[in-house]
Amino acid sequence: MSMVLPEMSSKYAEAGVDVKKRGIEAFKATVHNLFPEAFCVVTEDPNLPGYGLVTHVDSAGSKPVQAYLNWKETGDLNWFKGLAQDVLAMNLNDVACVGATPVNFVDYIALNPLKVPRAELLRVLNSGFRESFSILKKHGVRVLFSGGETADLPDQLRTLDISGMVNARVKLGEVVTGGSIKPGNVIIGLRSGGKMKYEEKENSGIMCNGLTLARLCLLNRDYQQKYPEIADPEGRGYYGRFKFDQYIDELGMTVGEALVSPMRFYAPVVCEALKRCGNAITGLVHNMGGGLTKGLRVGRNIHYVKDNLIQPDPVFLLIQKESGETWKAMFEIYNMGLGFEVIADKEAADEILSISESFELDAKVVGRCQKSDGRNKVTVKSPQGNFQYPS
């Protein structure tokens, strides 16, 4: 019998994903967190007084399934290469949100060896990690690669899963806690799509969230029949009208390329902003796993009003059109073109925008902070409608 998620009010939930991640509150009392209003958990370093430890784990989500499909259709293992950047960026961008300096990274690669060639996959991923570490080092972020673990799990996985963990350290007096976010602060949005300084080609902007819904609504059901391992046989199947190699003018790339566009490294930009404007930056938010509502967890009694948003990248408009998902849910699932937010004193906005520009990364002031009514709220005002979270 298949499990039914509660409150199936969106197409994403119908696909089997709960964007609100109900249940994680069970860990709240157990986790030792010095700054509950911060983006990441910070624990006191027991061996280094005055410093905090930030240990963060994340994955490439279901993007490996799309890379797998692209590989099966072409025979080109390089479709897996970008997953190394995905899992690195997901972790490094998050620890940057509390001002932490990364120390080392380990990966965890689990696969079904009956479906995926282990040795060949690992060689391609190693190449991806090597290139990613080189890019980061060149732009001011040094992190050591401490290996990891590879597991053959034919009974548990239909294809593969790639995740990783980063250890970071931060001076307790320099943690971006979110506690100093106040009315009058501005919200500076960093774009997720396009091409920035250290990227070789255009990015669709989708990053690593909402890929389950994107795959199902865009790709033709023929792929599920050809490769049954890419979908849950008891879940919502593929119902799209596109081939993976179909070029879409508005995307400027094929569907398959758009869905595996690598996760953007924001950490170098954020590190430079903290170096030059640290005292004026009150909050940092990586808009993954909650889209433009991710900031609900940061600060206290703040109403985040976003009324000058970056234009959503074409991939999001296509997903909404093909899936029929509500616009309100779209802004809660996807970053919608706004991958990272810097919350700061108004006087620092020009300097932060200049730093982003030096990385050839589009950015703009997308909103402001107001006093709330006792709880954090987010209001999105867009051409697609005005929405408030929580509703």
Backbone hydrogen bonds, N-H to C=O, Kabsch-Sander energy under -0.5 kcal/mol:
donor,donor_aa,acceptor,acceptor_aa,energy
5,L,3,M,-0.5
9,S,7,E,-2.5
14,E,10,S,-1.9
15,A,11,K,-1.3
16,G,13,A,-1.7
17,V,12,Y,-1.8
19,V,17,V,-0.8
21,K,18,D,-1.6
24,I,21,K,-1.7
26,A,23,G,-1.9
27,F,24,I,-1.8
28,K,25,E,-1.2
30,T,27,F,-1.0
31,V,27,F,-2.2
33,N,31,V,-0.9
34,L,42,V,-3.0
38,A,35,F,-2.1
43,T,53,L,-2.5
45,D,51,Y,-2.7
48,L,45,D,-0.7
51,Y,48,L,-1.7
52,G,170,V,-3.4
53,L,43,T,-3.8
54,V,168,A,-2.5
56,H,54,V,-0.6
56,H,166,V,-2.6
58,D,164,G,-2.0
60,A,162,I,-2.1
63,K,60,A,-1.6
65,V,62,S,-1.4
66,Q,62,S,-0.8
66,Q,63,K,-0.5
67,A,63,K,-2.2
68,Y,64,P,-2.3
69,L,65,V,-2.1
70,N,66,Q,-2.6
71,W,67,A,-2.3
72,K,68,Y,-2.7
73,E,69,L,-2.0
74,T,70,N,-1.2
75,G,71,W,-3.9
77,L,75,G,-0.7
79,W,76,D,-1.3
80,F,77,L,-2.2
81,K,78,N,-1.0
82,G,78,N,-0.5
83,L,80,F,-1.5
84,A,81,K,-1.6
85,Q,81,K,-0.6
86,D,82,G,-2.1
87,V,83,L,-2.3
88,L,84,A,-1.9
89,A,85,Q,-3.0
90,M,86,D,-2.4
91,N,87,V,-1.2
92,L,88,L,-3.0
93,N,89,A,-2.4
94,D,90,M,-0.7
95,V,91,N,-2.2
96,A,92,L,-1.6
97,C,93,N,-0.5
97,C,94,D,-1.3
98,V,95,V,-1.4
99,G,96,A,-1.6
100,A,95,V,-1.7
101,T,169,R,-3.0
103,V,167,N,-3.6
104,N,167,N,-1.1
105,F,144,L,-2.5
106,V,165,M,-2.5
107,D,147,G,-1.8
108,Y,163,S,-2.9
109,I,149,E,-2.8
110,A,108,Y,-0.6
110,A,161,D,-2.6
111,L,151,A,-2.4
112,N,159,T,-2.7
115,K,112,N,-2.1
116,V,112,N,-2.5
118,R,116,V,-0.8
121,L,117,P,-2.4
122,L,118,R,-2.7
123,R,119,A,-1.8
124,V,120,E,-1.8
125,L,121,L,-2.6
126,N,122,L,-2.5
127,S,123,R,-1.8
128,G,124,V,-1.9
129,F,125,L,-2.7
130,R,126,N,-2.6
131,E,127,S,-2.1
132,S,128,G,-2.1
133,F,129,F,-2.8
134,S,130,R,-1.7
135,I,131,E,-2.2
136,L,132,S,-2.4
137,K,133,F,-2.4
138,K,134,S,-2.1
139,H,135,I,-1.2
140,G,137,K,-1.5
141,V,136,L,-3.1
142,R,140,G,-0.6
143,V,141,V,-0.6
144,L,103,V,-2.4
146,S,105,F,-2.8
146,S,144,L,-0.7
149,E,107,D,-1.8
151,A,109,I,-2.6
153,L,111,L,-3.1
153,L,151,A,-0.7
156,Q,153,L,-0.9
157,L,153,L,-2.5
161,D,110,A,-3.1
163,S,108,Y,-2.6
164,G,58,D,-2.4
165,M,106,V,-2.8
166,V,56,H,-2.7
167,N,104,N,-2.6
168,A,54,V,-2.2
169,R,101,T,-2.4
170,V,52,G,-2.1
172,L,50,G,-2.6
174,E,171,K,-2.2
175,V,172,L,-0.7
176,V,98,V,-1.5
177,T,175,V,-1.4
178,G,282,T,-0.6
181,I,178,G,-1.3
184,G,369,C,-2.5
185,N,182,K,-2.1
186,V,344,A,-2.7
187,I,367,G,-2.4
188,I,186,V,-0.6
188,I,342,V,-3.0
189,G,187,I,-0.6
189,G,364,K,-3.0
190,L,340,F,-3.0
191,R,362,D,-2.6
192,S,337,G,-1.5
194,G,203,N,-1.8
197,K,359,F,-3.0
199,E,196,M,-1.9
203,N,194,G,-2.5
209,N,206,I,-1.1
214,A,210,G,-2.1
215,R,211,L,-2.8
216,L,212,T,-2.0
217,C,213,L,-2.4
218,L,214,A,-1.6
219,L,215,R,-2.2
220,N,242,F,-2.2
221,R,240,G,-0.6
223,Y,220,N,-1.6
224,Q,220,N,-0.5
224,Q,221,R,-0.6
225,Q,221,R,-1.7
226,K,222,D,-2.0
227,Y,223,Y,-3.1
230,I,227,Y,-2.1
231,A,228,P,-1.3
235,G,232,D,-1.5
239,Y,216,L,-3.3
240,G,216,L,-0.7
240,G,219,L,-2.2
242,F,218,L,-2.3
246,Q,243,K,-1.6
247,Y,245,D,-0.5
248,I,253,M,-2.1
249,D,247,Y,-0.5
251,L,248,I,-0.8
252,G,248,I,-2.1
253,M,248,I,-0.9
255,V,246,Q,-1.6
256,G,244,F,-3.3
258,A,254,T,-2.3
259,L,255,V,-2.1
260,V,256,G,-0.8
261,S,258,A,-0.9
266,Y,264,R,-0.9
269,V,266,Y,-0.5
270,V,266,Y,-2.4
271,C,267,A,-2.9
272,E,268,P,-1.8
273,A,269,V,-2.2
274,L,270,V,-2.6
275,K,271,C,-1.9
276,R,272,E,-1.9
277,C,273,A,-2.8
278,G,274,L,-1.2
280,A,277,C,-1.6
281,I,277,C,-0.9
281,I,278,G,-1.0
282,T,280,A,-0.6
282,T,343,I,-2.3
283,G,343,I,-1.8
285,V,341,E,-2.4
287,N,285,V,-0.7
287,N,339,G,-1.9
288,M,286,H,-2.4
290,G,333,I,-0.6
291,G,333,I,-0.6
292,L,331,F,-2.4
292,L,334,Y,-0.7
293,T,290,G,-2.2
294,K,291,G,-1.6
296,L,293,T,-2.1
297,R,294,K,-1.4
298,V,295,G,-1.9
299,G,37,E,-1.9
303,H,370,Q,-3.3
304,Y,302,I,-0.7
304,Y,377,K,-3.2
305,V,303,H,-0.8
305,V,368,R,-2.7
306,K,304,Y,-0.6
306,K,379,T,-3.2
307,D,305,V,-0.7
307,D,366,V,-0.8
308,N,366,V,-2.0
309,L,381,K,-0.5
316,F,313,D,-1.5
317,L,313,D,-1.1
318,L,314,P,-2.3
319,I,315,V,-2.1
320,Q,316,F,-2.4
321,K,317,L,-2.1
322,E,318,L,-2.5
323,S,319,I,-2.4
324,G,320,Q,-2.2
330,M,326,T,-2.1
331,F,327,W,-1.9
332,E,328,K,-0.6
332,E,329,A,-0.7
333,I,329,A,-1.8
334,Y,330,M,-2.7
338,L,335,N,-2.2
339,G,190,L,-1.4
339,G,337,G,-0.6
340,F,190,L,-1.4
341,E,285,V,-2.9
342,V,188,I,-2.7
343,I,283,G,-3.0
343,I,341,E,-0.5
344,A,186,V,-2.1
344,A,342,V,-0.5
345,D,280,A,-2.3
348,A,345,D,-1.8
349,A,346,K,-1.5
352,I,348,A,-2.2
353,L,349,A,-2.6
354,S,350,D,-2.0
355,I,351,E,-2.0
356,S,352,I,-2.2
357,E,353,L,-2.2
358,S,354,S,-1.8
359,F,355,I,-0.8
359,F,356,S,-0.9
360,E,357,E,-1.9
361,L,356,S,-2.3
362,D,360,E,-0.5
364,K,189,G,-1.6
366,V,187,I,-2.7
366,V,364,K,-0.7
367,G,187,I,-1.2
368,R,305,V,-2.2
369,C,185,N,-2.5
370,Q,303,H,-2.3
372,S,301,N,-1.9
373,D,375,R,-0.5
377,K,302,I,-2.4
378,V,389,Y,-3.0
379,T,304,Y,-3.1
380,V,387,F,-3.2
381,K,306,K,-2.9
381,K,379,T,-0.5
382,S,380,V,-0.6
382,S,385,G,-1.7
385,G,382,S,-1.7
387,F,380,V,-2.9
389,Y,378,V,-2.9
